[in-house]
Every structure is written in structure tokens, then in C-alpha cells.
Amino acid sequence: MTITGLVSPHVSEVMLAIGFLKQEKAIWNFDLGEVILSGYRHKVCSRGRQSWCRRVILQNDSEVPVESEMNLSTSVQYSDLFGPKSNEFVHWVTNAREVTAGVYVSRTVVPDHDEDVPVRVINVTKNPMVMKAGTIISDLDSAQVCGVQNGGIRFGQGPGLTPLGMVDNVDRSMSDEDRRKLVSLLTEFSSAFSKDEDDLGWTDIVTHAIDTGDSKPVRQPLRIHLPAHLDAIQQHVSSMLQQGVI
């Protein structure tokens, strides 16, 4: 049968409106597992419980270079048009998974729109990987973003440490492939590097304590410093306050 309908890349399955069912005099026979539309019988089959409500698919054919990261342009598909039942604004995040052999997608928050949604992937193989339009990149999970932490290595302009800035200082004899590997390594372990002298970082894995036993507190008078040293002392104290050391 021929029908007039709306086709959208954001909907993966056929949806029949109540008006259409009335127009075609639909009869749904649950006992026989079939639906009759305009006298034609259509068998109904169960596909099991659906595990996703939103997912992103690749918009265009793309090639991920050798041992490189890149953003893929994707579009969102919906399993229904209702979304999560919540009064709060919901963010959507990708699932960390292997899209195809050697190509992995990271878990990250994506913009809340339907098209041109950037999704970060990495190709860990020694061959360029070609991905076809329509490939399912990842399911999307709903999440509440509690806050944004400015940490790690920055890619933008301005002061602070960046992977590209660090790589620019290495010997010029390094090949382009080795430079890409170095940028990838610095980005992956960005939390291990300080952005500036005030970025000391912290850890709760190792703790430190000084056992003073039964010793009583000792009181000492303030030490007298030369006036020429006072500015340097004040700068050092201010820096330690900013670092959260004291």
C-alpha cells in the first residue's frame, strides 16, 4: 500500500498516528498477532525491550586518520518523542564504547540539538578507518551536570600549558607521526601536568600525618626579617594561599 508520510533521519521506525489508523479502518488482532490496514493483513512481531531512547548516528562518510583523534559530525535519532520525564534540564552523554575495530568513542556531554552533534573518537590502529554514514556511534544517556571544573591541559589561546605548546618546544627532527603521538599522550594524561606554578593539584590516594606523640605545643616569637625581604615573603605567602597549601 502507498501512504503519504513524513520522513525524518531522526526517527528510526515507522510511527502510525491515530488519525491514519482511523482513516485506514485499522483492526488490531492481538490473538493472531496481526493488524489489518485497508483490508491488507500485516503480521506483528516483537523485537524485545528497547534499550535506548536517543542515539547518535554518523551524518556523512568519514575517515579517521591513523592513531589520531577527531570529532565526527553526527545526528540524533529518537526512539520516542517524549524524552525523560523530569522538570529539570537534562544533558546527554555518549557511552564509551568501541564503534568498530580499533575506533573508540569517549564518554562526554554533547550539545542538545538534532544535527551536527560533535562526538570525539580515537583510532588506535595503524590504518585509516573509513566509517559510513548511518553508522551508530553511541547511545545517549541522560545526566545532570553538577558543575564545570576547569582543569587539565587547555587547547585554547592564552597563558597556561597546552599540548601543542609543549610539542613546539621539542626537537625539530621529530617526525609528524611522533608529534601526533606525543600530543595524544599529553592529552590523555593531562591531569598529571600543571598549567602554571600555582596549579599543584591534589590527591586523596595517599595521606600524610606527623606523629608528635605526647609532645606539648611549642611557642616561638616571630622572627625578625629584613625590610628588603618582606615583599618576597608576602608574595610567597599569597601564592601559597592561592594554591590552597595554607
C-alpha positions in Angstrom: 0.0 0.0 0.0 1.1 3.6 -0.7 0.8 6.2 2.0 1.8 9.8 2.4 4.1 10.4 5.4 6.9 12.5 6.9 10.4 11.0 6.6 13.0 12.2 9.1 16.5 10.8 9.8 15.9 11.5 13.5 13.2 8.7 13.8 14.4 5.2 13.2 11.0 3.4 13.0 7.6 3.9 11.5 5.1 5.7 13.7 1.3 5.4 12.9 -0.9 8.2 14.1 -4.4 7.7 15.4 -5.8 9.7 12.5 -4.1 7.4 10.0 -5.4 4.3 11.8 -9.0 5.6 11.7 -8.7 6.5 8.1 -7.5 3.1 7.1 -10.1 1.4 9.3 -7.3 -0.4 11.2 -8.2 -3.7 13.0 -5.6 -4.9 15.5 -6.0 -8.6 16.3 -3.8 -9.3 19.3 -4.7 -13.0 19.4 -3.4 -13.6 15.9 -0.7 -11.0 16.1 -1.7 -9.0 13.1 -3.0 -5.6 12.1 -5.4 -5.1 9.1 -5.0 -1.8 7.2 -7.4 -1.2 4.3 -8.0 -4.9 4.0 -4.3 -5.9 4.0 -3.1 -8.1 6.8 0.3 -7.3 8.4 2.0 -9.7 10.8 3.2 -8.1 14.0 6.4 -9.3 15.6 8.1 -8.5 18.9 11.7 -7.2 18.8 12.2 -7.3 22.6 12.7 -4.4 25.0 14.4 -1.4 23.5 17.5 -0.4 25.5 17.9 3.2 24.1 15.8 6.3 23.9 18.4 8.5 22.0 21.4 7.7 20.0 23.8 9.5 17.6 24.5 8.2 14.1 27.2 9.4 11.6 25.9 12.1 9.2 28.5 11.7 6.4 31.1 9.2 5.3 34.2 9.9 7.4 37.8 8.7 7.6 39.6 8.7 11.0 43.3 9.1 10.4 46.0 6.7 11.7 46.4 6.8 15.5 44.5 10.1 15.8 41.5 11.7 17.4 38.8 13.7 15.7 35.3 14.9 16.1 32.6 13.1 14.0 29.6 15.0 12.9 26.5 13.1 14.0 22.8 13.5 14.2 20.4 12.3 16.9 17.8 9.6 16.5 14.9 9.2 18.9 13.0 6.1 19.9 10.1 8.2 21.0 9.2 11.9 21.0 8.8 12.4 24.8 12.2 12.1 26.4 12.9 11.8 30.1 10.0 12.8 32.4 11.8 15.5 34.5 11.2 19.1 35.3 15.0 19.8 35.3 17.1 20.5 32.2 18.7 17.2 31.1 22.1 16.9 29.5 23.0 14.0 27.2 26.3 12.0 27.3 27.7 9.4 25.0 28.7 5.9 26.1 32.4 4.9 26.0 32.5 2.0 23.5 34.3 0.5 20.5 32.4 1.7 17.4 34.4 -0.6 15.1 37.6 -2.5 15.4 40.2 0.0 16.8 37.9 3.0 16.9 36.6 4.1 20.3 34.2 6.8 21.3 34.8 8.7 24.5 32.2 9.4 27.2 31.3 13.1 27.0 28.5 15.6 27.2 27.1 16.5 23.8 25.2 19.6 22.7 21.4 19.4 23.0 20.4 19.7 19.3 19.5 17.3 16.5 22.2 17.8 13.8 25.9 18.5 13.6 26.5 17.0 17.1 30.3 16.6 17.5 31.3 13.3 19.1 35.0 12.6 19.9 36.5 9.3 18.7 40.1 7.9 18.5 41.6 5.5 16.1 44.3 3.4 17.8 45.2 1.3 14.8 48.0 1.9 12.2 45.5 2.2 9.4 43.0 4.9 8.5 39.4 3.8 9.3 36.6 4.6 6.9 33.1 4.9 8.5 29.9 5.0 6.5 27.1 7.5 7.0 24.3 6.0 9.2 26.7 4.1 11.4 25.5 4.0 15.0 28.2 5.8 17.0 26.7 5.7 20.5 23.6 5.6 22.6 22.9 8.7 24.7 22.3 8.6 28.4 20.6 11.4 30.3 22.6 13.1 33.0 22.6 16.0 35.3 25.7 18.2 35.1 26.6 19.4 38.6 29.2 21.9 37.6 32.2 22.6 35.3 35.7 22.2 36.5 38.5 24.0 34.7 41.3 21.6 34.9 43.8 19.6 32.8 45.6 20.9 29.7 43.9 23.6 27.7 43.8 23.7 23.9 42.8 27.4 23.5 44.9 30.5 23.4 46.2 32.4 26.4 48.5 31.6 29.3 48.9 28.1 30.6 50.2 24.8 29.4 48.9 23.3 26.2 49.8 20.1 24.4 50.7 22.0 21.2 52.8 24.5 23.1 54.7 21.7 24.8 55.3 19.9 21.5 56.5 23.1 19.8 59.5 23.0 22.2 60.7 19.6 21.3 63.5 18.9 18.8 62.5 19.8 15.2 63.9 16.5 14.0 60.8 14.7 15.5 58.6 13.3 12.8 54.9 14.4 12.3 53.7 11.0 13.4 55.7 11.1 16.6 54.4 14.6 17.3 50.8 13.4 16.9 51.6 10.5 19.3 53.1 13.0 21.8 50.1 15.3 21.6 47.8 12.3 22.2 49.9 11.1 25.2 49.9 14.6 26.8 46.2 15.0 26.3 45.4 11.5 27.7 47.4 12.2 30.9 46.7 16.0 31.0 45.8 15.8 34.7 49.4 14.9 35.5 50.7 18.2 34.3 50.5 21.7 36.0 49.1 24.5 33.9 51.2 27.0 35.9 53.2 27.3 39.1 50.0 27.8 41.1 48.4 24.6 39.8 49.8 22.0 42.3 46.9 19.5 42.1 45.9 17.2 44.9 45.2 13.5 45.6 43.3 11.5 48.2 45.1 8.3 47.4 48.0 9.0 49.7 47.6 10.8 53.1 50.3 12.1 55.4 50.4 12.6 59.1 53.1 13.7 61.6 53.1 11.8 64.8 54.2 14.2 67.6 53.5 11.7 70.4 52.8 13.4 73.7 54.9 16.4 73.0 53.5 19.7 74.0 53.0 22.6 71.5 56.0 24.9 71.3 55.5 28.7 71.1 58.1 30.8 69.4 58.3 34.6 68.9 58.0 36.0 65.4 61.3 36.1 63.6 62.6 39.5 62.5 63.2 39.8 58.8 65.0 42.5 56.8 62.7 45.1 55.2 64.1 44.1 51.8 62.8 40.5 52.3 59.2 41.4 53.3 57.9 41.9 49.8 59.2 38.5 48.7 57.8 36.8 51.9 54.4 38.4 51.3 54.4 37.2 47.6 55.3 33.7 48.7 52.5 33.6 51.3 50.0 35.0 48.8 51.0 32.3 46.3 50.6 29.5 48.9 47.1 30.9 49.9 46.1 30.9 46.2 47.4 27.3 45.8 45.4 26.2 48.9 48.6 25.0 50.6 47.8 27.1 53.7 
